[in-house]
Amino acid sequence: MFKRYFWLPVGAVILLGVWWSIGRGHSGQAAPSGQSGAGPGTVPVVAGRVERKDVPIYLDGLGTVQAFNTVMVRTRVDGELTQVLFKEGQEVKTGDLLAIVDPRPFQAALDQAIAKKAQDEAQLGNAQVVLARNTDLLQRKVIDQQTYDTSKFAVDQFKGTVAADQAAIDNARTQLDYTQIKSPIDGRAGIRMVDAGNVVHAADTSGIVILTQLKPISVVFTLPEQDLQELLNQNGAAGGLAVDALDRGNTALLGKGALSVIDNEIDQTTGTVKLKATFPNDDLKLWPGKFVNARLVLKTQKGATVVPAEVVQRGPQGSYAYLIKPDKTVVMQTVKVGPTENGQTVISSGLTPGQEVVVDGQYKLQPGAHVELVSPQGQPQTAGGQSAGSRRRGKS
């Protein structure tokens, strides 16, 4: 029995020796990928520098593209539509002939008005001759005053009749001109809504075609009413502030334009104010009815202190960043942040250009921790900010 208990402590000593050997074997292995051989207590982080840049300050809103002008082309006279001279989708200019209504009834009315005027002018001439004769006879006391007055008023009556005839001629000529339907604007013709051979009426609710002016074009968008004062401070009411139109994913620039007008009231149901911007649209990337993201450049902050947006962390005491000291230790630096644009955050206070800050790896840090700078791929960074691996590849 003594021998049996004697071997128990011996076995325990052997097991401890095996465990110690295995532990040493693991500690001699290479450091895990991403730590780049960091020493004990050293945390690998990606670093970046605080920079000074000019940063545009944007106001973003959802907008809708609208044609600069839209016209429903209708006939202004009744008659048969004899010709349609435009093609659907065609670009037209102001004054281009689009369609013709049968002009024959209107030409006949014009001719009749001209003939009526000629008839009344002849009667006016006769009345004027009688008046001249009666004037001489009245002076010689051959006729009485009443006869003279009758002839005089007859002349005035026929003058009025001739003037009315001229007005009838002008009206008939205008009606005849209306048989030629012309484009009132430069624009693009839409889908034809009536074909040649149909009888059209001035009272028809539907027209012949809709013309839309696409060059230039407008974008109507909204901003929160809180932004209105900033707009007014930048003289936005006078227009001219730059506006960019982007697609729904904010990835493609569709056009650059300028603010043309701020609406004269705030929508109380939504708490927003409506704005309109004008775009040249020479490449026709903007199309009426399209939804776009409008970015109004409110101002440009000159020489702003900026860092990558990932640098800024939020904590119970507010925003902070991990500042890398020359001895490669980190300290939590309280910062006051401004707007973030294109992945860059403006720092109002707390950091100065040229300082080095942690961009990635903050979750493993504590104030005072030692860090090793690595590239985003996990390789050590050189003094120039280039990873050692990429430097070697460049040399090879």
C-alpha positions in Angstrom: 0.0 0.0 0.0 2.9 2.4 0.7 4.2 1.9 -2.8 0.8 2.7 -4.3 0.6 6.1 -2.5 4.2 6.8 -3.2 3.6 7.0 -7.0 0.8 9.6 -6.7 3.0 12.6 -6.1 5.6 11.4 -8.6 2.8 11.2 -11.3 1.7 14.7 -10.4 5.2 16.1 -10.9 5.5 14.4 -14.3 2.2 15.9 -15.5 3.2 19.4 -14.4 6.5 19.0 -16.4 4.6 18.0 -19.5 2.2 20.9 -19.2 5.1 23.4 -18.8 6.8 22.0 -21.9 3.7 22.4 -24.0 3.2 26.0 -22.8 6.7 26.9 -23.8 6.2 25.3 -27.2 3.1 27.5 -27.8 4.9 30.6 -26.6 7.6 30.0 -29.1 5.2 30.0 -32.1 4.9 33.0 -34.4 2.5 35.9 -33.4 -1.0 35.6 -34.8 -1.6 37.3 -38.1 -2.5 40.9 -37.8 -0.3 41.6 -34.7 2.9 41.7 -36.7 5.1 40.3 -34.0 4.0 42.9 -31.4 5.8 42.6 -28.1 4.1 41.8 -24.9 1.6 44.5 -24.0 1.8 46.2 -27.4 -1.4 46.8 -29.3 -1.4 46.9 -33.1 -3.4 49.9 -34.5 -3.8 51.8 -37.7 -2.8 55.4 -37.5 -3.6 58.6 -39.4 -2.6 62.2 -39.2 -4.6 65.3 -38.4 -4.7 67.5 -41.5 -5.7 71.0 -42.5 -8.1 71.2 -45.5 -10.8 73.3 -47.0 -14.1 71.6 -46.2 -17.4 72.4 -48.0 -20.4 72.4 -45.7 -23.4 70.8 -47.3 -27.1 70.8 -46.7 -28.8 67.6 -48.1 -32.4 67.3 -49.2 -34.5 65.0 -51.3 -35.6 66.6 -54.5 -37.6 66.0 -57.7 -36.6 67.1 -61.2 -39.1 69.4 -62.9 -39.1 70.8 -66.4 -38.1 74.4 -66.6 -41.2 75.1 -68.6 -44.1 72.7 -69.5 -46.7 73.6 -72.1 -49.8 71.7 -73.2 -50.1 72.6 -76.8 -53.8 73.0 -77.7 -55.8 74.3 -80.7 -57.3 77.7 -80.3 -59.9 77.2 -83.1 -62.3 74.5 -84.0 -61.7 72.4 -87.1 -60.2 69.3 -88.7 -56.5 68.6 -87.9 -55.2 68.3 -91.4 -51.4 67.9 -90.6 -49.2 66.9 -87.7 -45.6 68.1 -88.5 -43.6 67.0 -85.4 -42.2 63.7 -84.4 -42.6 62.3 -80.9 -39.5 63.0 -78.8 -38.3 65.7 -81.3 -36.5 68.8 -80.1 -38.4 71.9 -81.2 -37.7 75.6 -81.2 -39.9 78.5 -80.4 -42.1 79.3 -83.5 -41.7 75.8 -85.1 -44.8 74.7 -86.9 -46.3 71.7 -85.1 -49.7 71.1 -86.7 -52.3 72.7 -89.1 -56.0 73.0 -88.7 -58.1 73.2 -91.9 -57.7 77.0 -92.7 -60.4 77.3 -95.5 -63.3 78.4 -93.3 -61.1 81.0 -91.6 -59.7 82.2 -94.9 -63.3 82.7 -96.2 -64.3 84.6 -93.0 -61.3 86.9 -93.6 -62.2 87.5 -97.2 -65.8 88.3 -96.2 -64.6 90.8 -93.6 -62.3 92.5 -96.2 -65.2 92.8 -98.6 -67.5 94.2 -96.0 -64.9 96.9 -95.2 -64.6 97.8 -98.9 -68.4 98.2 -99.1 -68.6 100.5 -96.0 -65.6 102.5 -97.2 -67.5 103.2 -100.4 -70.5 104.4 -98.4 -68.2 106.5 -96.3 -66.8 108.2 -99.4 -70.3 109.0 -100.7 -71.3 110.5 -97.3 -68.2 112.6 -97.3 -69.0 114.0 -100.8 -72.6 114.8 -99.6 -71.2 116.6 -96.5 -68.9 118.7 -98.6 -71.7 119.7 -100.9 -74.0 120.5 -98.0 -71.4 122.6 -96.3 -71.2 124.9 -99.3 -75.0 125.0 -99.6 -75.4 125.8 -96.0 -73.1 128.8 -96.3 -75.2 130.1 -99.2 -78.4 129.6 -97.2 -79.7 127.0 -99.7 -80.3 124.2 -97.2 -81.3 124.3 -93.5 -79.1 123.4 -90.6 -80.9 120.0 -90.0 -80.0 118.7 -93.5 -76.4 119.7 -93.0 -76.3 117.9 -89.6 -77.8 114.8 -91.0 -75.0 114.5 -93.7 -72.4 115.2 -91.1 -73.5 112.5 -88.7 -73.8 110.1 -91.6 -70.0 110.6 -92.3 -69.3 109.9 -88.6 -71.5 106.7 -88.7 -69.7 105.3 -91.7 -66.3 106.0 -90.2 -67.3 103.9 -87.2 -68.6 101.2 -89.4 -65.2 101.1 -91.3 -63.3 100.9 -88.0 -65.5 98.0 -86.9 -64.8 96.3 -90.3 -61.1 96.7 -89.7 -61.4 95.1 -86.3 -63.4 92.2 -87.9 -60.6 91.8 -90.4 -58.0 91.7 -87.6 -60.0 89.1 -85.7 -60.5 86.9 -88.8 -56.7 87.2 -89.6 -55.9 86.1 -86.1 -58.3 83.1 -86.3 -56.6 82.2 -89.5 -53.2 82.4 -87.9 -54.4 80.1 -85.1 -54.9 77.3 -87.7 -51.1 77.1 -87.7 -50.2 75.6 -84.3 -46.6 76.7 -83.4 -44.3 75.9 -80.5 -44.3 78.5 -77.8 -41.0 77.4 -76.2 -37.8 75.5 -76.9 -38.3 72.0 -75.7 -38.9 68.3 -76.4 -42.1 67.0 -77.8 -43.8 64.2 -75.8 -46.2 61.6 -77.0 -48.8 62.8 -79.6 -52.3 62.8 -78.1 -54.3 63.3 -81.3 -53.8 62.2 -84.9 -54.3 64.0 -88.2 -57.9 63.8 -89.5 -59.6 64.3 -86.1 -61.7 67.3 -85.4 -60.3 69.4 -82.6 -62.0 72.0 -80.5 -60.6 75.0 -78.5 -62.7 73.7 -75.5 -61.0 70.2 -75.6 -59.4 69.4 -72.2 -56.7 67.3 -73.8 -54.2 68.9 -76.1 -52.2 67.8 -79.1 -48.8 67.3 -77.4 -47.0 68.4 -74.2 -43.7 70.2 -74.6 -41.1 70.2 -71.8 -38.1 72.4 -71.6 -35.1 70.3 -70.5 -32.3 72.8 -71.0 -32.1 74.3 -68.5 -34.0 72.2 -66.0 -35.1 72.6 -62.3 -34.8 70.6 -59.2 -37.2 71.3 -56.4 -36.1 70.0 -52.9 -36.8 70.6 -49.3 -34.7 71.3 -46.2 -35.7 71.4 -42.5 -36.8 74.8 -41.3 -33.8 74.8 -38.9 -31.5 75.3 -41.9 -33.4 78.4 -43.1 -31.5 80.9 -41.0 -28.2 79.6 -42.1 -29.3 79.9 -45.7 -30.4 83.5 -45.1 -27.1 84.3 -43.4 -25.3 83.1 -46.5 -27.5 85.4 -48.7 -29.3 82.3 -50.0 -32.5 84.4 -50.6 -30.7 86.1 -53.5 -29.9 82.7 -55.1 -26.6 81.6 -56.6 -25.4 79.1 -54.0 -24.0 76.0 -55.7 -26.2 72.9 -55.7 -25.2 69.3 -56.8 -27.7 66.7 -57.9 -26.8 63.1 -57.2 -28.5 59.8 -57.8 -30.5 58.1 -55.1 -27.5 56.2 -53.9 -25.4 59.3 -53.6 -22.8 57.7 -55.8 -23.1 59.5 -59.2 -23.1 63.2 -59.8 -25.9 64.0 -62.3 -25.4 67.8 -62.6 -24.1 71.0 -61.0 -26.4 73.9 -60.7 -27.3 77.0 -58.6 -30.0 77.9 -56.2 -32.6 80.1 -57.9 -35.3 80.7 -55.3 -36.3 79.9 -51.7 -40.0 79.5 -51.2 -41.8 82.4 -49.4 -43.3 80.2 -46.6 -42.5 77.2 -44.4 -44.8 74.1 -44.8 -46.3 73.9 -41.3 -47.3 70.2 -41.8 -43.8 69.0 -42.4 -41.7 71.8 -40.9 -39.7 72.1 -44.2 -39.0 74.9 -46.6 -39.0 74.3 -50.4 -36.2 75.4 -52.6 -35.6 75.4 -56.4 -32.3 75.1 -58.2 -31.5 75.4 -61.9 -29.2 73.1 -63.8 -27.9 73.5 -67.4 -28.5 69.8 -68.1 -26.6 69.8 -71.3 -26.0 66.0 -71.1 -29.7 65.4 -70.2 -28.9 63.3 -67.1 -31.7 65.0 -65.3 -35.2 64.1 -66.5 -38.6 65.5 -65.3 -40.1 63.4 -62.5 -36.8 61.8 -61.4 -36.0 61.7 -57.7 -32.5 63.0 -56.8 -30.5 63.9 -53.8 -29.8 67.6 -53.7 -26.6 68.9 -52.0 -26.5 72.6 -51.4 -23.0 74.0 -50.7 -23.8 76.3 -47.8 -20.2 77.5 -47.4 -16.6 76.3 -47.5 -14.7 76.2 -44.2 -11.2 77.3 -45.0 -8.2 75.6 -43.4 -10.4 73.3 -41.2 -8.7 70.7 -39.0 -9.9 67.3 -40.2 -9.4 63.6 -39.3 -10.8 60.4 -40.8 -14.3 59.9 -39.5 -13.3 56.6 -37.8 -11.0 58.5 -35.5 -13.8 60.1 -33.4 -15.2 57.9 -30.7 -18.2 58.5 -28.4 -18.2 58.0 -24.7 -20.1 59.0 -21.6 -18.1 62.3 -21.4 -18.6 63.1 -25.1 -16.5 62.7 -28.2 -12.8 61.7 -27.9 -9.9 60.4 -30.0 -6.8 58.3 -29.1 -3.8 60.6 -29.6 -0.5 58.8 -30.3 2.4 60.3 -28.4 6.0 60.2 -29.6 6.8 57.3 -27.2 4.1 55.3 -28.9 1.7 55.4 -26.0 -1.8 56.7 -26.4 -3.9 59.1 -24.5 -7.7 59.8 -24.7 -8.1 63.3 -26.1 -11.4 65.1 -25.7 -12.5 66.7 -29.0 -15.2 68.9 -30.2 -16.5 67.8 -33.6 -18.0 69.6 -36.5 -19.7 68.2 -39.6 -18.6 65.1 -41.4 -18.2 65.1 -45.2 -16.8 62.5 -47.5 -15.4 60.4 -44.7 -13.6 63.4 -43.1 -14.8 64.9 -39.8 -14.0 68.5 -38.9 -12.4 68.9 -35.4 -13.3 72.3 -33.9 -11.0 71.8 -30.9 -8.8 69.2 -29.2 -6.4 68.3 -32.0 -3.9 70.2 -34.1 -2.7 69.4 -37.7 0.3 67.1 -37.8 -0.6 65.0 -34.7 -1.0 61.3 -35.1 -4.2 59.6 -34.0 -5.6 56.0 -34.0 -7.9 55.3 -37.0 -8.6 51.6 -36.3 -8.0 49.3 -33.3 -9.5 51.6 -30.5 -11.5 48.8 -29.0 -8.3 47.2 -27.7 -6.9 50.3 -26.2 -6.7 51.8 -22.7 -5.1 55.2 -21.9 -1.3 54.8 -21.6 -1.2 51.6 -23.7 1.8 51.0 -26.0 0.9 50.7 -29.7 2.6 49.4 -32.8 1.5 51.1 -36.1 0.3 48.7 -38.7 -1.2 49.1 -42.1 -4.9 48.3 -42.7 -3.7 44.9 -43.9 -2.0 44.2 -40.6 1.7 44.8 -41.7 4.0 47.1 -39.7 4.2 50.7 -41.0 7.4 52.4 -41.8 8.3 55.9 -40.8 6.8 57.1 -44.1 3.5 55.5 -43.4 4.1 52.6 -45.9 3.8 49.0 -44.8 7.0 47.0 -44.8 5.6 44.4 -47.1 4.6 46.9 -49.7 8.0 48.5 -49.5 9.7 45.2 -50.1 7.4 44.5 -53.1 8.3 47.9 -54.5 12.0 47.2 -54.2 11.7 43.8 -55.8 
